[in-house]
């Protein structure tokens, strides 16, 4: 079943009877990753990792799901993360992933055939799988995704744009151009409402919610970007060969606080997805196909959290969700 609406096409992947509930959940959600994290004691947290994969091999474009044991802290051998499930939504080249309330947004990048997927954040637990895929005319190899106040921001690599969609009545028939950024990658909205966009041409752009450029920070080839909700600091991965690392930036004065690096014998040449929970920083090392960890209370490098065999073929981005049990 296909529905055309002046500028975009909605392709129904599984079932769509929960569409209204999804949009309602999005509209009333806030922008932070952990909105509902402490509401009850009958839940578990899960780490989701998207895979870049191979456009000719859909099995490699999966979502890896890991149980996060929040009762444990960093130990000498890492943190309590155990591999759980592998889910495949038959999508190509998964990139950005964003949790908003009970909704999970995914970015599928395939040139002008790119899609935005909206589904239940706990889809991997559901017996009946419900997902809605939007193929929108203005999408052209999107990467990052962020949300704030009923608006969805998506970085469009092939057009050097940050696109803006309204979610109050579903995806708008066409996107607004929020900003122009050369080859944009990751995007995040900080606790004061500023929009941070990584450009792998060597800068991190900071915009006001109006679209006005606030500052352009020089960061070598930034890709993944997130926030530490405990401090408000912005964290960005920099792809710079043997000098690759993770920059922590003060969200108020917009200055670099420190740069985190791995210690020998470990290597980090392409940090992709970055995600923070309870002063734990997880970083996807795409070239090495491992997940590294840092303790943000001390900035201590904690080594490998997930080994190569536990990661997708080309791991990209990550999110942490809470699901009831």
KAMO-V254113 format. One record per backbone hydrogen bond with DSSP energy under -0.5 kcal/mol. NH is the residue of the N-H (numbers start at 1). CO is the residue of the C=O. E is the energy in kcal/mol with one decimal. If there is no record, write none. Layout:
# KAMO-V254113
NH;CO;E / NH;CO;E
This chain:
# KAMO-V254113
3;10;-1.5 / 5;8;-2.5 / 8;5;-1.4 / 9;135;-2.6 / 10;3;-2.2 / 11;9;-0.7 / 11;133;-1.9 / 12;1;-1.2 / 12;10;-0.6 / 13;11;-0.6 / 13;131;-0.7 / 14;131;-1.3 / 19;16;-1.6 / 22;18;-2.1 / 23;19;-2.4 / 24;20;-2.3 / 25;21;-2.3 / 26;22;-2.2 / 27;23;-2.5 / 28;24;-1.6 / 29;26;-1.2 / 35;32;-0.7 / 37;34;-1.5 / 39;36;-1.4 / 44;323;-2.6 / 45;68;-0.8 / 46;321;-2.7 / 47;66;-2.7 / 48;46;-0.6 / 48;319;-3.3 / 49;64;-2.2 / 50;317;-2.4 / 51;62;-1.0 / 52;314;-3.8 / 54;57;-0.8 / 57;54;-2.2 / 60;57;-2.1 / 61;58;-1.6 / 62;60;-0.7 / 63;87;-3.3 / 64;49;-2.5 / 64;62;-0.5 / 65;85;-2.6 / 66;47;-2.2 / 67;82;-2.1 / 68;45;-3.1 / 69;67;-0.7 / 69;80;-2.2 / 70;68;-1.2 / 72;69;-1.5 / 75;78;-4.1 / 78;75;-1.9 / 81;79;-1.7 / 82;67;-2.0 / 84;65;-1.9 / 85;65;-1.4 / 87;63;-2.6 / 94;51;-1.3 / 95;107;-2.9 / 96;143;-1.6 / 98;105;-2.4 / 100;98;-0.5 / 100;103;-2.8 / 103;100;-2.5 / 104;119;-3.3 / 105;98;-3.1 / 105;103;-0.5 / 106;117;-2.2 / 107;96;-2.4 / 108;106;-0.5 / 108;115;-2.7 / 109;93;-2.5 / 109;107;-0.6 / 110;108;-0.7 / 110;111;-0.6 / 113;110;-2.4 / 114;111;-1.2 / 115;108;-2.5 / 116;134;-2.2 / 117;106;-2.7 / 118;132;-3.0 / 119;104;-2.3 / 120;130;-0.8 / 121;102;-2.3 / 123;120;-1.6 / 125;122;-2.4 / 126;122;-0.5 / 126;123;-1.1 / 129;127;-0.7 / 131;15;-0.5 / 132;118;-2.6 / 133;11;-1.5 / 134;116;-3.1 / 135;9;-2.3 / 135;133;-0.6 / 136;134;-0.7 / 137;7;-1.5 / 139;136;-1.9 / 141;111;-1.8 / 143;155;-2.1 / 144;185;-0.9 / 146;153;-2.3 / 148;151;-2.2 / 151;148;-1.5 / 152;165;-2.8 / 153;146;-2.9 / 153;151;-0.5 / 154;163;-2.2 / 155;144;-1.8 / 156;161;-3.2 / 157;141;-1.7 / 157;155;-0.7 / 158;140;-1.7 / 159;156;-0.8 / 160;156;-0.8 / 160;157;-0.8 / 161;156;-1.6 / 162;179;-2.8 / 163;154;-3.3 / 163;161;-0.6 / 164;176;-2.5 / 165;152;-2.6 / 167;150;-3.1 / 169;170;-0.8 / 170;167;-1.4 / 172;166;-0.5 / 176;164;-2.5 / 178;162;-2.4 / 178;176;-0.9 / 179;162;-1.3 / 181;160;-1.2 / 181;179;-0.5 / 184;181;-0.8 / 185;198;-3.4 / 186;223;-1.7 / 188;196;-2.0 / 190;188;-0.5 / 190;194;-2.4 / 193;190;-1.8 / 195;207;-2.6 / 196;188;-3.1 / 196;194;-0.6 / 197;205;-2.9 / 198;186;-2.9 / 199;203;-2.6 / 200;183;-1.8 / 200;198;-0.5 / 201;182;-0.5 / 202;199;-1.7 / 203;199;-1.4 / 204;217;-2.8 / 205;197;-2.9 / 205;203;-0.5 / 206;215;-2.7 / 207;195;-3.1 / 208;212;-2.9 / 211;208;-2.1 / 214;206;-3.3 / 215;206;-1.6 / 217;204;-2.9 / 219;202;-1.0 / 219;217;-0.9 / 222;199;-0.7 / 222;219;-0.7 / 223;237;-2.3 / 224;271;-0.6 / 226;235;-2.6 / 228;233;-2.7 / 229;227;-0.8 / 231;228;-0.9 / 232;228;-3.5 / 234;249;-2.7 / 235;226;-3.1 / 236;247;-2.3 / 237;224;-2.6 / 238;245;-3.1 / 239;221;-2.7 / 239;237;-0.5 / 240;238;-0.8 / 241;269;-0.6 / 243;240;-2.2 / 244;241;-1.6 / 245;238;-1.4 / 246;260;-2.5 / 247;236;-2.7 / 247;245;-0.5 / 248;258;-2.6 / 249;234;-3.2 / 249;247;-0.5 / 250;255;-2.7 / 254;250;-1.4 / 257;248;-3.6 / 258;248;-1.2 / 260;246;-3.6 / 266;263;-1.9 / 272;284;-3.0 / 273;316;-1.9 / 275;282;-2.2 / 277;280;-2.2 / 280;277;-1.6 / 281;279;-0.5 / 281;294;-2.6 / 282;275;-3.0 / 282;280;-0.5 / 283;292;-2.1 / 284;273;-2.9 / 285;283;-0.6 / 285;290;-2.6 / 286;270;-2.3 / 286;284;-1.0 / 289;285;-1.6 / 290;285;-1.3 / 291;306;-2.0 / 292;283;-2.8 / 292;290;-0.5 / 293;303;-1.7 / 294;281;-2.1 / 295;300;-2.6 / 296;279;-2.8 / 296;294;-0.8 / 297;279;-0.6 / 298;295;-1.1 / 299;295;-2.4 / 300;295;-1.1 / 302;293;-3.4 / 303;293;-0.5 / 305;291;-4.0 / 306;291;-1.3 / 310;307;-1.5 / 311;307;-0.5 / 311;308;-1.3 / 315;312;-0.7 / 316;50;-2.7 / 319;48;-1.9 / 321;46;-2.6 / 323;44;-2.8 / 325;42;-2.8
